[in-house]
Amino acid sequence: MVEGAPDGRRIPEEVSIVGFDDLPVARWTHPSLTTVRQPLFDMAAMVATTLLRIIDGEHVESLRLELATRLVARGSTAPPA
C-alpha cells in the first residue's frame, strides 16, 4: 500500500503520481495509481504481422508504428493547486 511519497509528501494532496502499463496492482494500491494504458494486444498483433511480412521477404516501409494510449485516472492524481 502506498501511504505517501518517499519524501513524506501526501498523495495526491501535495504530489500526483502517474504510472505506466496499467498493471493490475495499480488498482490495489492506496490511493489507486493513475496510469497510462497501452494497447498490448494491438501491439503484439502489429509486431507479428510485421515479422511475418519480413520473413516472407516483403519490403516494410517503416518499423515505427504509433498506437493510441489511454490515461486511466485514479486516486493518485489531483488537479493543480
Legacy VTK file of the C-alpha trace (Angstrom):
# vtk DataFile Version 3.0
C-alpha trace
ASCII
DATASET POLYDATA
POINTS 81 float
0.000 0.000 0.000
1.216 3.473 -0.863
0.668 5.862 2.032
2.751 8.748 0.743
5.706 9.750 -1.372
9.179 8.609 -0.237
9.924 12.131 0.994
6.801 12.171 3.185
4.541 14.254 0.940
0.883 13.289 0.753
-0.510 11.719 -2.444
-2.399 13.307 -4.231
-2.806 16.361 -1.966
0.818 17.503 -2.376
2.140 15.444 -5.297
0.491 13.489 -8.107
1.934 10.181 -9.318
1.309 8.511 -12.682
2.469 5.034 -13.663
2.727 3.265 -16.994
1.323 -0.023 -18.378
-1.777 -0.198 -16.123
-0.667 -3.309 -14.295
-3.416 -4.899 -12.158
-1.671 -3.843 -8.932
-2.282 -0.186 -9.914
-5.907 -0.614 -8.788
-4.962 -2.221 -5.485
-2.627 0.447 -4.092
-3.870 3.181 -1.795
-4.506 5.594 -3.307
-5.087 3.708 -6.564
-2.467 4.604 -9.181
-3.325 6.774 -12.186
-1.651 5.117 -15.155
-1.208 5.093 -18.922
-2.700 2.021 -20.598
-1.060 0.693 -23.755
-2.913 -1.425 -26.327
-0.820 -4.563 -25.681
-2.932 -6.879 -27.853
-2.737 -4.465 -30.802
0.998 -4.016 -30.269
1.587 -7.772 -30.332
-0.584 -8.195 -33.440
1.304 -5.458 -35.301
4.664 -6.991 -34.362
3.556 -10.451 -35.503
2.181 -9.113 -38.793
5.324 -7.099 -39.487
7.586 -10.036 -38.618
5.661 -12.360 -40.938
5.941 -9.814 -43.761
9.704 -9.562 -43.231
10.054 -13.369 -43.147
8.096 -13.552 -46.428
10.626 -11.158 -47.959
8.234 -8.220 -48.243
9.618 -4.708 -48.014
8.405 -2.948 -44.878
8.322 0.831 -45.301
8.690 1.698 -41.650
9.356 -0.276 -38.500
7.926 2.554 -36.412
4.235 2.369 -35.574
2.199 4.588 -33.279
-0.811 3.255 -31.433
-3.123 5.198 -29.160
-2.673 5.028 -25.399
-5.234 5.917 -22.759
-4.897 7.718 -19.452
-6.691 5.863 -16.653
-7.270 8.477 -13.950
-7.422 7.120 -10.429
-6.733 8.364 -6.924
-3.017 9.198 -7.206
-3.553 12.448 -9.142
-5.351 15.687 -8.365
-5.975 18.947 -10.235
-3.218 21.574 -9.909
-3.450 23.675 -6.778
LINES 1 82
81 0 1 2 3 4 5 6 7 8 9 10 11 12 13 14 15 16 17 18 19 20 21 22 23 24 25 26 27 28 29 30 31 32 33 34 35 36 37 38 39 40 41 42 43 44 45 46 47 48 49 50 51 52 53 54 55 56 57 58 59 60 61 62 63 64 65 66 67 68 69 70 71 72 73 74 75 76 77 78 79 80
